[in-house]
Amino acid sequence: MNGNTLHGWMTASSLARRTAEALLRAAGRRHLARWDSLTPTCGQRRILLGLLHRAQTTRFGREHDFRRIRTVADFRRLVPLTTRAQLWRDYWQPVYPHLEGATWPGSAAKHSAVSEATRLTPPSPELQAAHRSALQTAFALMGHVRPHTRLLADTFLFLADEGPSNRTEPAVLAQRLPILLRPFTEAVADFQIERWSRRSVSLLLGPAERLLSLMEQIKQARGKRAARDVWPNLAALVYTRRPNAAPIDRFRAEVGDDVLLLEMAGRAEGPLTVEDPRFGLPRLLFDHGVYFEFVPPAEAAEPRCPRYGIDEIEVGLPYELVVTSPAGLWACRIGRTVCLEQRHPPLLRFVESSEPQSATAPPRRTRRTDLVIEALTPPRSPAFRPRSDGIGATPPENAFHTPWSIRADQG
C-alpha cells in the first residue's frame, strides 16, 4: 500500500477517523495535564540552556561565550538586547544567503536553498517543533472545553500567512501540525473558492484577515448570507491576529455561537501565546521552545536595561516582550507589549500601541537594578533599515517577517 492509498483510506474511513479522534483526545489530555503541572521558571530555564547548547558553535554563540553561560544571570550579562535589524546587519547580511552557522546552526540545504517559485527558505526543525507543540496545546484545549465535538468528522483547512515574507509551501505548513492531524488537514497557500465551497469543513486555522476574506468569497460563490450556511459542521476556528487589527466580532456573526473561537499569538520566529478558554485570556507558551524576557518599555532603549523572567514581573504593569527562539533570535525585541493578568497560570494581555496606559496601575517596586531615572532616559534611536546590493533589510518592527525569508523582502 503506497502513501496515497493509505491517505485516501484514512480520510474516507469513519473507523480511521474515530480512532484518530480518540488518540488525539487522549494525547491532548496528557499534554494539557503535563502543561498545567509545569512551573514556568523551570521550563524557561531548561529551554534557554537547550537553545544555548544547540547554538554554541555558531558565530553569535562564539562571540557571546555561550559555553560559559550556566544561569539566566549569565545570559543577561553576556547577551545584550538585540533587534532583527541589528542581527541582519551584523550576522545575516554578510553571509546571505548562506545563513547556517551565523546565529543558528543548520545545513545549507535547509537555510540557503531558496526556491525562486515561492521565495521560501524552510525553517529549522526546532522551530517547526515549537509551532507543532503550540498547535497541539490548542487542540488539547479544544478537546477539554468541547469533549463531545467530533473535530475529525470532516476536513481541517490550514491557510498560510499572506504577504511577500510569508508565502509558505503547503508541505512546510503541514510540518507544523501534530502527526495525527496531517492526514485530515488541507494546508493551502492560495484560496480555492470553488473547491472549498463544496467541501465539508470542521475546523479552520489561519490569520484572521485571510479567514474573513475566505468566508466572504465562499458566501458569494454559494449565494449564502453567512459562512455557517456553507459549512454547517464547522466546530472550531483557530486564528492569529496582527497587532492593532480590527476586532474579531465578524467571526461570531459568520460562524454562530456554537463554534469555538481560539486565538493564538504567534510569529514566524516562534509561538507566543494561546487563548485558554478556561480563563478567557491568552496564556504564555512558556514550554514550547521559546525563551521569554520582559523589559520595562521606558527603559528598553538602554544598553543594559533590567530584564525579567515571567516569575519576576508584576501584575498589571506593561512590559515589552523579548524572545530567544530557534529562528536564530537572541534576546530580540519584537515590538509587542504585554501586561501580566495572572501569575499562576501565566495569563497575559497584549497592550496595543494606541491603548492608553492605566493611570491607576500600582507603582512598580524599585529593584536594585533600576539605576536609570525614567525622566533622563534618552529617546529611542530610529529603526535601522540597511540596504546592500539591492537586498532590503528585514523591517525590525514588522511582526510577520523572519530572518529566513529576507530575500522575499526585495523589491
N, C-alpha and C positions, 0 to 999 in steps of 0.2 A: 504494500500500500504506500503510494507516494504522498508527499506533503499536501498536494492539492486535494487528493481524495480524502485524506484524513480530515483536512479543514472543512471540506464540504459535508462530511458525515457529522462532524461535531456541531456545525451550525444548523444542520437540518434535523438532528435527532433531539427529541424532547428529553430523552433519558440522559444524554450527554449534557444538556443544559441544566437539568435538575441536579445532576451530580456535581457539575462545576459550581452551581449556586451554593450547594451545601458545603463544598470545600472552601469556597470563598468566604462564606459567613463564619465557618469555624476558624479559618486563618485570621479573619478580621477580629473575632473575639479575643484570640490570643494576642494579636498585635495591639489592640486597644488596652487590654489588661496590663500588658507589659509597659506601654507608654504611660498609662496612668500611675504606675508604681515607680517610675523613674524619678530621680532627683535631678533637676536641671543643672545644678552645679557640677555634679559628677559626669553627666552626659556631655556637657560642653567641654569640660577639661579633656575627656577621652577623645572627642572629635578633634580638638585643637592639636593634641600631641600626635594623633594619627596623620593629620594633614602635614604637620611639620616633618615627621619622619618620611612621608612619601616624597616631599619636595626638597629634602636637604641637599640633594646633588644638583639642583637647578642653579642657575646663575644668581637668582634672587636669594635662594637659600644659602649659598656660599657667602654672598656679600653681607648677609644679616646673621651669620653664625647660627643657623638652625641647629647644628649639632650641640650647641651649648645650652639650648633652651630646654629647661626641665619643668618650669612652672609658668602659670599665667603671668606672673610678675616679670619673669624673664622675657616673655613675648612682648609685653607692653614696653619694656625698656629697650629692647633691641630692634623692634619693628615699629617704625613711626606710622602715623596715619598716611594713607595714600588716596589717590583718586585714579579713575581709569585713564584720564589724560596723562598723569604722571607715569603710570605704568606703560602706556603706549609710547611716550617719548623716550623713556629710559631703557625699556626692555623689549617691547614688541616691535616697534618701528625699525630698529637697527637690524633685526634678523628676519623681518617679514618677507615671505610668507612662512618661513620655517620656524614656527613658534615653539617647537618642542625644546624643553630644557631652559627656556627663558624664565618663566615663573611657575611652570608646572611641567612635570615630566610627561613624555609621550613619544610615540613613534611618528616618523614623517608621514606614514600612510594615514595617520589619524588627524594630524594637525596641519599638514601643508598641501594635501591633495584636494584643492578647492575645485568643485565642479562648476564649469562655466555655465551649465544649464540652470543650476539652482543657486549658484553663489553661496554654497553651503560648505562649512567645514564641520565635520561631526565632532561633538563634544567628547570629553573624556568619559571612560566607563564609570568612574567615580561620580561624575556629575549626573549621568543618566541614572545611576543607582539612587542618588539623592532625590531626584524628581520621582522616581518609581516608588520610593518609600513614602513620599508625601501623598501620592495618589492612593497608595494602599491605606494610609491613615484616613483619607477622605472616604474611601469605600467602607472602611471599618465603622466610621461614624454614621454613615448612611444605613448600614446594616443594624446598628444599635438603635437608632431612633425610628427606623421603619423595618421592624423584624419580619413582617409578613409580606413585604413588597417583593415581587419577583423581578429583580433587576435584569437578569439574563433571559427573560422571556423573549425579548426582541433584541435589536441591534443597538450597539453604542456608536455614536458619531463623535469623533475626536477631531476638532478643527485646529489648524495651525494658526499661530500669530501671523498677521499680515504686516507688510512693510518690507523695505529693502533689506533689513538686517535679520528678518525672521522668516524668510522663505524656506520652509523646512520640508524635507522629503518625508513621505508617509512612513518609510521604513525607520527613520530616525525617531519619529513620533512614537511608533509602536514600542521602541525600546524603553520608553518612559513608563509603560503600562506593566502592572503585575502579569506574570506569565499566564495565570488562569483567565485573564480578560482578553488576551490578544486574539484568540480565535473568533471572538464575538464582537470585535471592535473594527470599525472602518475609520482609519486615520487618513484624512484628506487635507490637501493644501488649497484646493480650489472648490468653489461651490459647484455642485452638480444638481441643479434645481429639479429637473425633470425626473432624475433617478430617485432623489430623496423625497420627492413629493408623493411617491408611490410606495415607499418603504415604511415598515413599522419600526419606530424608534422608541427605545425605553429610557435612554439617557443621553444627554448632550454635554460635551465638555469643550471648553474653549474660551477665548476672550469675549467679554460681554458685547462689544461692538459688533463683532463678526456674527455672534449668535443672533442678535437682534436683526441684523441685516439678512441673515439666512431665513429667519422666521417671516420677515416681511416679503421676501421673494417667494417663499413657499406658499404663503397665503394668496399672493397674486396668481401663482401658477394654478392653484386649485380653486380659486374663487371663494375662499373661506374668510371668515371675519377674525379668527384668532388661530394661533398655532395649535391649540389643544383640539381644534376641529380637524386638523390634518393628522396629528399624532395623538390619538386618544389614549394610547398606552404609555405615554411619557410619564416616568416615575420620578426622575430627579434631574437636576441641572446643576452642573459644577462649572463655575465661571471665574475668570480673572478680570480685574478692572484696573484701568490706568488711573494714576493719580489725578484728582480733580475732574474725574469723568462724571457724566450725568448719573443721577440715581437710577437704581435698577427697578423702579416701580413698574416699568413697562413689562418686565418679565412676568410679574404676577398677573397682569392683565392678559398676557398672551397665553400663559400655561395654566392658570387657575390656582385655586387654593390647595389642591391635593398634591401638587408637585413639590418635592423638597428642593429648596434653593440653598446651595452651599457655595460660599465664596472662598477662593484661595488667593493668597497674595504670593506671587512668585515672580522671579526674574529668570532671564536666560542663565544668570550666574548661580542660581540655586533657589530652592523654595524658602519662603519666609514664614507664612502663617497659613492656617486653615481655620475656617469658622467652625466652632464647636457648637452644634445645635443644642447641647445640654445646657449651655451657658449663654448662647446668643451673642458671643463675641469671638473675634479672631484669637486663636491660640498659637503661641510661638512654637515652631517646629524645631525644638532645641536638640532633638536626637535624630536629625535627618541629614547629616553630612555637612552642615554649615555651622560655623562658629560666629556668634553674635557678640558685639560690644555696643555700648551705649555712651554717647558723648553729649554733654550739655550744649545745646545749639549756639549759645552766645560765645562759647569757648572753642568751638570746633576748628576755627582757623588757626589756633595756636599750635606751634610745632610739638609741644609736649603737654597737650591738654589732658585733663583727667579722663580716663576710660574705665567704664564699669561693666561688670557682668550682670546677668539677669537677676542675680540674688543681691546685688548691691544698689540697684536703682530704687527710687522712691515712687510710691503710688501717686498718680495724679499729676506728675510733672512731665513736661515734654523732653525727649532725648532724641538726638539724631542717631539713626541706625548705621552701624558699621559692620561689614561682613568680611569673613575669611572663608573662601569656598574652593572646591576642586576645579573651578574655572580659571585658577591662577590669580585670584584676587587675594591680597593680604592686607588686612586692616583697612579696607577700602570704604570710603564714604559713598553711599549710593543715593543720597538726596531724599531719603524718606525720614519723617519724624513720627515718633510713636509716643503713646502715653500708656504706662502700666495701669491697668484697671484692677487686677487681682494678682496676687503673688503665687498662690497655690490653688489650681494650676496657673501658669503664667498666661494671663489674658491681656491682650493689647488692644489699643485703639489707635488707628492711623490718624495723624493730625495733618490735614491738608494745608497747603501753603497759604490759602486765603482764610483759613479758620483763625479767629482771634484767640489769643491766649486767655485762659481763665484768670480773672483778677482775684478770685477767691481761693486760688490754689495755695496750700501752705508753703511757707518759705523753705527752700532746700537747706538741710542742715550742713553746716560748714565742716568740711573734711580737711585733713592736713594737706592734701594735695591741691586744695583750692587756693592757689597763691596769686592768681591773676584777678585784679579788680575788674569787674564787668564794664565799668564806665571807661576804663582805659584800653579795652580790647580794640585793636586796630581793625579797620574794615576788611572784609574778605576780599582777597585779590580776585580779579576777573578770571573766568574759566579759561583754561589754556586749550587752544584748538590748533595744534600744529598741523602743517601740511608739508609733504615732501614727495617729490617725484609724482605729483598728481594723485597721491593717495590721501584721502581725507581721514583725519583722526576720529576716533570714536568720541561722540559728544559726551563729556564727563557726567552730565546730569540727566541723560536720557535713560529712562527706566527699561528700555527694551532693546538694548544693544549688548553685545557680548564680545570679549576680546577675540573669540574665534570666528567672528563674522565681520571683521573690519573691512574686508575687501568689498563687501556689499554696500558700504557707505560711499563708494566712489561716485563721481558724477555730480 
